[in-house]
Amino acid sequence: MNLITLAVKIENILQAGSYVFISIEPVVLDFTRNDFQFKIISVLGELVIKVESLEILELVKTAVFNNKEIMIIGWDLKPLFSSVFFKTGVPFEIESNFLDLKVAECFIGIREKPPVSFEEMKNRVKVIFANSSWSKFKLLYQKIYLPLITEVLPSIECEGVFNSQERKILYPHYDISGQVNGRMSCNLACENSLNPHSMSEEQKAVLCPKGSNCTFLSFDFNSMEVCTLAWLSGDEHLKSLVNGNEDFYKILFRLISGAECNTDEKRNFCKKIFLPVFYGESAKELSNNLNFSVDTAFKVIAKLKTLFPKVFSWANEYEHENECVDFYGRKRRFSLENSYKYRNFIIQSPASIICLDRLVRLHRNLGHYGKLAAHVHDGYIVKTSDNYIEIVKSLCIDSLQSESKICLGLNLKTNFKIGKTLA
C-alpha cells in the first residue's frame, strides 16, 4: 500500500466521529527488533496498518496522533512510544486527547481483554466515565500515568544497562498495570530483556551503566509502607517515630522488648512482625514463622495494638465489603476467604501511586544530568557521568524527598548507594 492510498484510508475511517480505538500488535512487543502494526477501529470499520517504515509511522502520527479533533482510546500503547523512541531517538509526541483503556480499567478493578469492536469499546468507556473513581483517576492519569506511558517508561526502557560478562545491552520492559495493588511488573519481552525486579547478586555484579565514565546511583525509600501507613491512619505515635532521625525498626524492638536493637537480626525480627501483623497475620502464623510460642505471639500483637491504637482501629473500620477503594480511588474486590487482604491493599496501593509520582518527577528533574535506568517498586536507579555525581545525588534526593501535592504531609526519607555496577 503506497502512502497516498494509506492516507485516503486513514482519512475515511476517521471522518465519521470523534472517537477512535487503537491497539498495537504484537501485544508483547520486542521494541529492539520487531516491527509492529496498528489496529484502528472507528464507527466506520477497521484498518490495520503495518509500520514497515518511518514514512508510514510519520503519516499515522500526523493524521491520527496529532489530530486534535479526535479522542484516541488506546489499549496498552506504552510499547508504541518505546519502539518509536528506540528506533528514532526522539520521543513520540502526540497532540490528540488520549486515554489508555487498559490502565483505566485496571484502576477500577476490571481486567479484561481488549475490545474487538467499536461498540464494545464505546460501552466500556462509558463504564469508566460513569465510575465513582473516574474524577480521581482522571487527575492521576494526567499527572502520572500519561507521562509514564509517553515519556518516562520509554526513556527507561530504551536506556538499558550493559552486561559486562555477555558484552551486550539489556533492556527492561514494564507493564504499568501489572499488579493488582498498583505496582508495575516486568516481563522478558525479548532476547535481551532484563527484569530489574528479580536480579540475583551475581547478575547485579556484571550490570554496568551504558557508556564510558558513568556511574549508578541507587535510591530507595526508608520504610515506605510504614510511612504511608502512618500518614493514612493519622496515628500520631507512629508518625512521630517514622518522622524522627532514628531507624523505626530499631525503636520498635526497644519498645517491644525493652532491650537495645544492636544487631541486624533484631531489626529484621521487627520487620517480620510489624507490617505482617497489621496485614492480618495471626498469632499462630506469627509463632510458626518466627519460631516462638503462640502465647508470646499474642503478647507481641497486643503490645503493637497498645502502641499504635489508631493504626489498627483505622484498618478495622475501613470499608471493604463488596468492593474496597483506596485513598486515591483504586478499586479491588476480594473473595470472602481473601477478604483480609484488603489491609495490604489500602497501604500498598497508595504507596505505589506515591512511588510512581516520584518517578515522573525524578525523570523530569534530572534533565541532561542523568537518566533513569530502572525502577523497582520504591527503588530508583540512575545513570550519570562521573562528573555529575554530586549534582545528580542532590537532584535525586530533592526529587524523592520533597513534598508532593498528591500526598501533603507525608515525610519520606531515602537511602542511597553509588557504584559502577548494580551490586
Secondary structure, 3 states (H helix, E strand, C coil): CCHHHHHHHHHHHHCCCCEEEEEEECCCCCCCCCCEEEEEEECCEEEEEEECCHHHHHHHHHHHHCCCCCEEEEECCHHHHHHHHHHHCCCCCCCCEEEEHHHHHHHCCCCCCCCCCHHHHHHHHHHHHHCCCHHHHHHHHHHHHHHHHHHHHHHHHHHCEEECCCCEEEEECEECCCCCCCCCEECCCCCCEECHHHCCHHHHHCEECCCCCEEEEEEEECCHHHHHHHHHHCCHHHHHHHCCCCCHHHHHHHHHHCCCCCCHHHHHHHHCCHHHHHCCCCHHHHHHHHCCCHHHHHHHHHHHHHHCHHHHHHHHCCCCCCCEECCCCCEECCCHHHHHHHHHHHHHHHHHHHHHHHHHHHHHHHCCCEEEEEEECCEEEEEEEHHHHHHHHHHHHHHHHCCCHHHCCCCCCEEEEEECCCC
